[in-house]
Amino acid sequence: MLESSPQALAPVAEYFKVLSEVSRLQVLCCLKSGAKNVTEIIQETGLGQANVSKHLKVLMQAGIVTRQPQGISVFYQITDPIIFELCELVCDRLVIRLQEQTQQLEQLQALRQP
């Protein structure tokens, strides 16, 4: 159960703040299929190297990704795949909202027609 005290909610807000950046979500989507190094992430997302490194650092600090050195490369991977379930819940809810808005618009348009 979610507690409503500011002390309890602050970490939740910080977690959602990390997820509120489009580029970070791109990086996470890229990592959904498995561990990748920075070069692979850059190629898949089209983001610049400095940008990818910055977002990976934020994701690591939040405990959402880990880094694993392998030879001369460092591979990043998702620590908890539940992140994708969370994103799917949000996406599903957005689809429902858009469908409801579309229905409302259609009803308004029907009222305007003679």
MIBA-881120 format. One line per field, with one value per residue: residue number from 1; x, z, y of N, C-alpha, C, CB in turn; residue in one letter. Coordinates in Angstrom, 1 decimal. Each point is the difference from the previous one (the first is absolute). Glycine has a CB too. Example, Ala and Ser with C-alpha at 12.3 -4.5 7.8 and 13.67 -1.06 7.14 Angstrom:
<bakes>
num <- [1_2]
n_X <- [13.2_1.5]
n_Z <- [7.8_-1.9]
n_Y <- [-5.7_2.3]
ca_X <- [-0.9_0.9]
ca_Z <- [0.0_0.0]
ca_Y <- [1.2_1.1]
c_X <- [0.9_-0.8]
c_Z <- [0.0_0.8]
c_Y <- [1.2_1.1]
cb_X <- [-1.9_1.2]
cb_Z <- [1.2_-2.2]
cb_Y <- [-1.2_-0.6]
residuo <- [A_S]
</bakes>
This chain:
<bakes>
num <- [1_2_3_4_5_6_7_8_9_10_11_12_13_14_15_16_17_18_19_20_21_22_23_24_25_26_27_28_29_30_31_32_33_34_35_36_37_38_39_40_41_42_43_44_45_46_47_48_49_50_51_52_53_54_55_56_57_58_59_60_61_62_63_64_65_66_67_68_69_70_71_72_73_74_75_76_77_78_79_80_81_82_83_84_85_86_87_88_89_90_91_92_93_94_95_96_97_98_99_100_101_102_103_104_105_106_107_108_109_110_111_112_113_114]
n_X <- [0.8_1.5_1.1_-1.9_3.2_0.7_1.4_-1.6_0.4_3.3_0.1_-2.5_1.4_2.6_-1.6_-1.3_2.9_1.0_-2.6_0.4_2.3_-2.0_2.8_-1.2_-2.0_2.4_1.4_-2.5_-0.3_3.0_-0.5_-2.7_2.4_1.8_1.7_0.0_3.1_-1.0_-0.2_-2.9_-1.1_0.9_-1.6_-2.8_-0.2_1.1_1.7_2.5_1.7_-1.4_-2.7_1.1_1.5_-2.6_-1.6_2.2_0.0_-3.1_0.1_2.2_-1.6_-2.6_1.9_-0.5_2.9_1.7_2.3_0.4_3.3_-0.8_3.6_0.4_-3.3_-0.8_-2.2_-1.9_-1.5_-2.5_1.4_-2.8_-0.7_-1.8_1.1_-2.2_-2.3_0.3_-0.4_-2.6_-1.4_0.5_-1.2_-2.8_-0.5_0.5_-2.2_-2.2_0.6_-0.4_-2.8_-1.1_0.8_-1.5_-2.7_0.1_0.3_-2.5_-1.8_0.9_-0.6_-3.0_-0.6_0.8_-2.2_-2.5]
n_Z <- [0.0_-2.0_3.2_-0.9_1.2_-2.3_0.9_-2.2_-2.4_0.0_-1.4_-1.8_-1.1_-0.8_-1.8_-1.8_-0.4_-1.6_-1.9_-0.9_-2.5_-2.8_0.9_2.2_-2.1_-2.0_2.3_0.5_-3.0_0.0_2.4_-1.5_-1.2_3.0_1.7_-2.1_0.5_0.3_-2.8_0.6_0.9_-2.7_-1.8_1.5_0.0_-2.9_3.0_-1.1_0.9_1.9_-0.1_1.1_2.5_1.1_0.0_1.4_2.4_0.4_0.0_2.3_2.0_-0.3_0.9_-3.5_-0.4_1.7_-1.6_-0.7_-0.2_-2.7_0.1_0.2_1.2_2.6_-0.8_1.0_1.2_0.6_3.0_-1.1_-3.2_2.3_-2.4_-1.8_2.2_-0.1_-3.0_0.1_2.1_-1.9_-2.5_1.4_0.7_-3.0_-1.2_2.0_-0.8_-3.0_0.4_1.5_-2.4_-2.2_1.6_0.2_-3.1_-0.7_1.8_-1.5_-2.9_0.8_0.8_-3.0_-1.6_-0.6]
n_Y <- [-1.2_2.2_0.6_2.4_0.2_2.3_-2.7_-1.7_2.0_0.2_-2.8_0.7_2.6_-1.6_-2.0_2.3_1.5_-2.6_0.2_3.4_-1.0_-0.6_-1.0_-2.0_-1.3_-0.5_-1.6_-1.9_-0.9_-1.0_-2.1_-1.6_-1.8_-0.2_1.7_2.5_0.5_2.8_-1.4_-1.0_2.9_1.4_-2.0_0.4_3.2_1.0_0.5_1.6_-2.3_2.1_-1.5_-2.7_1.2_1.4_-2.7_-1.8_2.1_-0.3_-3.1_-0.2_1.8_-2.0_-2.7_0.3_-1.5_-2.0_1.5_-3.2_1.6_-1.8_0.6_2.7_-0.4_1.5_-2.5_2.5_-2.7_1.6_0.1_-0.9_-1.6_1.9_2.1_-1.6_0.1_3.2_0.1_-1.7_2.0_2.4_-1.5_-0.7_3.0_1.0_-1.9_1.1_3.0_-0.6_-1.4_2.6_2.0_-1.7_0.2_3.2_0.3_-1.7_1.8_2.6_-1.1_-0.8_3.1_1.1_-1.9_2.1]
ca_X <- [-0.8_0.8_-0.2_-0.2_0.9_1.0_1.2_-0.2_-0.3_1.2_0.7_-0.9_0.1_1.3_0.0_-0.8_0.7_1.0_-0.7_-0.7_0.8_-0.2_1.3_0.3_-0.9_0.6_1.1_-0.6_-0.6_1.1_0.5_-1.1_0.4_1.2_1.1_0.7_1.0_-0.4_0.0_-1.3_-1.1_0.1_-0.5_-1.4_-0.9_0.4_0.4_1.4_0.7_0.0_-1.4_-0.2_0.7_-0.7_-1.3_0.4_0.5_-1.2_-0.7_0.8_-0.1_-1.3_0.0_-0.9_0.9_1.3_1.0_0.8_1.1_0.4_1.2_0.2_-1.3_-0.9_-1.4_-1.0_-1.2_-1.1_0.1_-1.3_-0.9_-1.3_-0.1_-0.7_-1.4_-0.5_-0.2_-1.2_-1.2_-0.2_-0.4_-1.3_-0.9_0.0_-0.9_-1.4_-0.3_-0.1_-1.2_-1.1_0.0_-0.5_-1.5_-0.6_0.1_-1.0_-1.4_-0.2_-0.2_-1.3_-0.9_0.1_-0.5_-1.5]
ca_Z <- [0.0_-0.2_1.2_-0.5_0.6_-0.9_0.1_-0.7_-1.4_-0.7_-0.9_-1.1_-0.9_-0.6_-1.0_-1.1_-0.7_-0.9_-1.2_-0.7_-1.1_-1.2_-0.4_1.0_-0.4_-1.2_0.4_0.6_-1.0_-0.7_0.9_0.3_-0.6_0.6_0.3_-1.2_0.3_-0.3_-1.5_-0.5_0.5_-0.9_-1.4_0.0_0.4_-0.7_0.9_0.1_1.1_1.3_0.5_0.4_1.3_1.1_0.4_0.6_1.4_0.8_0.2_1.0_1.3_0.5_0.1_-1.1_-0.8_0.5_-1.0_0.2_-0.8_-0.7_-0.8_-0.1_-0.1_1.2_-0.5_0.9_0.0_0.9_1.3_0.4_-1.2_0.4_-0.5_-1.2_0.4_0.4_-1.3_-0.7_0.7_-0.4_-1.4_-0.1_0.6_-0.9_-1.1_0.4_0.0_-1.4_-0.5_0.6_-0.5_-1.4_0.1_0.4_-1.2_-1.0_0.5_-0.2_-1.5_-0.4_0.5_-0.9_-1.4_-0.1]
ca_Y <- [1.2_1.2_0.9_1.4_1.0_0.4_-0.8_-1.2_0.3_0.6_-1.0_-0.3_1.1_-0.1_-1.1_0.5_1.1_-0.6_-0.6_1.0_0.5_-0.8_-0.7_-1.1_-1.0_-0.6_-0.9_-1.2_-0.8_-0.6_-1.0_-1.0_-1.3_-0.6_0.9_0.7_1.0_1.3_0.1_-0.7_0.8_1.1_-0.5_-0.4_1.1_1.2_1.0_0.3_-0.8_0.7_-0.1_-1.4_-0.2_0.8_-0.7_-1.3_0.3_0.3_-1.3_-0.8_0.6_-0.4_-1.5_-0.6_-0.8_-0.3_0.0_-1.2_0.0_-1.3_0.3_1.4_0.7_0.0_-0.3_0.5_-0.8_0.4_-0.8_-0.6_0.1_0.5_1.4_-0.1_-0.2_1.3_0.8_-0.5_0.5_1.4_0.1_-0.5_1.1_1.1_-0.5_0.1_1.4_0.5_-0.6_0.7_1.3_-0.1_-0.2_1.2_0.9_-0.5_0.4_1.5_0.2_-0.5_1.1_1.1_-0.3_0.1]
c_X <- [0.9_-0.3_0.0_0.9_1.1_1.3_-0.1_-0.2_1.1_0.7_-0.8_0.0_1.3_0.1_-0.7_0.7_1.1_-0.6_-0.6_0.7_-0.1_1.3_0.3_-1.0_0.5_1.1_-0.6_-0.6_1.1_0.5_-1.0_0.4_1.2_1.1_0.6_1.1_-0.4_-0.1_-1.3_-1.2_-0.1_-0.6_-1.5_-0.9_0.2_0.4_1.6_0.7_-0.1_-1.4_-0.3_0.7_-0.6_-1.2_0.3_0.4_-1.2_-0.8_0.8_-0.2_-1.4_-0.2_-0.9_0.9_1.3_1.0_0.9_1.2_0.3_1.1_0.1_-1.3_-0.8_-1.4_-1.0_-1.2_-1.0_0.1_-1.3_-1.0_-1.4_-0.2_-0.8_-1.5_-0.6_-0.3_-1.2_-1.3_-0.3_-0.5_-1.4_-1.0_-0.1_-0.9_-1.4_-0.4_-0.2_-1.3_-1.2_-0.1_-0.5_-1.5_-0.7_0.0_-1.0_-1.4_-0.2_-0.2_-1.4_-1.1_0.0_-0.6_-1.5_-0.7]
c_Z <- [0.0_1.2_-0.6_0.6_-1.0_0.0_-0.8_-1.5_-0.8_-0.9_-1.2_-1.1_-0.8_-1.1_-1.2_-0.8_-0.9_-1.2_-0.8_-1.2_-1.2_-0.4_0.9_-0.4_-1.3_0.3_0.6_-1.0_-0.8_0.8_0.2_-0.6_0.5_0.2_-1.3_0.6_-0.5_-1.6_-0.5_0.4_-0.9_-1.4_0.0_0.3_-0.9_0.9_-0.1_1.2_1.3_0.6_0.6_1.3_1.1_0.4_0.7_1.5_0.9_0.3_1.0_1.4_0.6_0.2_-1.0_-1.0_0.8_-1.1_0.3_-1.0_-0.7_-0.9_0.0_-0.1_1.4_-0.5_1.1_-0.2_1.0_1.3_0.4_-1.2_0.4_-0.6_-1.3_0.3_0.4_-1.2_-0.8_0.7_-0.4_-1.4_-0.2_0.4_-1.0_-1.2_0.4_0.0_-1.4_-0.6_0.5_-0.6_-1.5_0.0_0.3_-1.2_-1.0_0.4_-0.2_-1.5_-0.4_0.4_-1.0_-1.3_0.0_-0.3]
c_Y <- [1.2_0.9_1.5_1.1_0.5_-0.8_-1.4_0.2_0.6_-1.0_-0.4_1.1_0.1_-1.0_0.4_1.1_-0.6_-0.5_1.1_0.6_-0.9_-0.8_-1.1_-1.2_-0.7_-0.9_-1.2_-0.9_-0.7_-1.2_-1.1_-1.3_-0.6_1.1_0.6_0.9_1.3_0.2_-0.6_0.9_1.3_-0.3_-0.2_1.2_1.2_1.1_0.2_-0.8_0.7_-0.1_-1.4_-0.3_0.7_-0.8_-1.3_0.3_0.2_-1.4_-0.9_0.6_-0.4_-1.5_-0.7_-0.8_-0.3_0.0_-1.2_0.0_-1.4_0.3_1.5_0.8_-0.1_-0.2_0.4_-0.9_0.5_-0.9_-0.7_0.2_0.5_1.4_0.0_-0.2_1.4_0.9_-0.5_0.4_1.4_0.1_-0.5_1.1_1.2_-0.4_0.1_1.5_0.6_-0.5_0.8_1.4_0.0_-0.2_1.3_1.0_-0.4_0.3_1.5_0.3_-0.4_1.0_1.2_-0.2_0.1_-1.3]
cb_X <- [-1.9_0.0_1.2_-2.3_-0.3_-1.0_0.4_-1.0_-2.3_0.2_1.2_-1.5_-1.5_1.0_0.1_-2.1_-0.4_1.3_-0.4_-1.1_1.6_-1.7_0.9_0.8_-1.9_-0.5_1.5_-0.4_-1.9_0.6_1.5_-1.7_-1.1_-0.6_0.4_-2.2_1.8_1.1_2.5_1.1_0.3_2.0_2.3_0.7_0.1_-1.6_-2.0_-0.4_1.6_1.7_-0.7_-0.2_2.1_0.8_-1.2_0.7_2.1_-0.2_-0.9_1.6_1.6_-0.9_0.3_-1.6_-1.0_-1.0_0.0_-2.1_1.0_-2.4_-0.3_2.2_-0.1_1.5_0.8_0.8_1.3_-1.5_1.7_0.4_1.4_0.0_2.2_2.0_0.5_1.4_2.4_1.4_0.5_1.8_2.4_0.8_0.6_2.3_1.8_0.2_1.2_2.5_1.1_0.3_1.9_2.2_0.4_0.8_2.4_1.5_0.1_1.4_2.5_0.8_0.3_2.1_2.0_0.3]
cb_Z <- [1.2_-2.5_1.6_-0.4_2.3_0.3_2.2_2.1_0.7_1.9_2.0_1.6_1.5_2.1_1.9_1.2_2.0_2.0_1.3_2.2_1.6_-0.8_-0.9_1.8_1.1_-1.3_0.4_2.0_-0.2_-1.1_1.1_0.0_-2.0_-1.1_2.2_-1.4_0.0_2.1_-0.1_0.2_2.4_1.3_-0.4_0.8_2.3_-1.7_1.5_-1.1_-1.8_-0.8_-1.8_-2.4_-1.3_-0.9_-1.9_-2.2_-0.9_-1.1_-2.4_-1.8_-0.6_-1.2_2.4_0.2_-2.1_1.9_-0.4_0.7_1.4_0.2_-1.4_-1.2_-2.5_1.3_-1.4_-0.1_-0.8_-1.9_0.7_2.5_-1.1_2.1_1.0_-1.2_0.8_2.1_-0.1_-0.8_1.9_1.6_-0.7_0.4_2.3_0.7_-0.8_1.4_2.1_-0.2_-0.2_2.2_1.5_-0.7_0.7_2.3_0.5_-0.5_1.7_2.1_-0.3_0.3_2.4_1.2_-0.5_-0.8]
cb_Y <- [-1.2_-0.2_-1.6_-0.7_-1.0_2.3_1.1_-0.9_0.4_1.6_-0.8_-1.4_1.3_0.8_-1.7_-0.7_1.5_-0.7_-2.1_0.5_1.1_1.7_2.1_1.6_1.2_2.0_2.0_1.4_1.6_2.2_1.7_1.8_0.9_-2.2_-1.3_-0.2_-1.7_0.8_-0.1_-2.3_-0.8_0.9_-1.0_-2.2_-0.8_-0.7_-0.5_2.2_-0.8_1.6_1.7_-0.7_-0.2_2.2_1.1_-1.0_1.1_2.3_0.2_-0.5_1.9_2.0_0.4_1.9_1.0_-1.4_2.5_-1.3_1.8_-0.9_-2.1_-0.4_-0.6_1.5_-1.9_2.4_-2.0_0.6_1.6_0.5_-1.8_-1.4_0.5_-0.9_-2.4_-0.2_0.4_-2.0_-1.5_0.7_-0.4_-2.4_-0.7_0.7_-1.5_-2.1_0.2_0.1_-2.3_-1.3_0.6_-1.0_-2.4_-0.3_0.4_-1.9_-1.8_0.4_-0.3_-2.4_-0.8_0.6_-1.5_2.3]
residuo <- [M_L_E_S_S_P_Q_A_L_A_P_V_A_E_Y_F_K_V_L_S_E_V_S_R_L_Q_V_L_C_C_L_K_S_G_A_K_N_V_T_E_I_I_Q_E_T_G_L_G_Q_A_N_V_S_K_H_L_K_V_L_M_Q_A_G_I_V_T_R_Q_P_Q_G_I_S_V_F_Y_Q_I_T_D_P_I_I_F_E_L_C_E_L_V_C_D_R_L_V_I_R_L_Q_E_Q_T_Q_Q_L_E_Q_L_Q_A_L_R_Q_P]
</bakes>
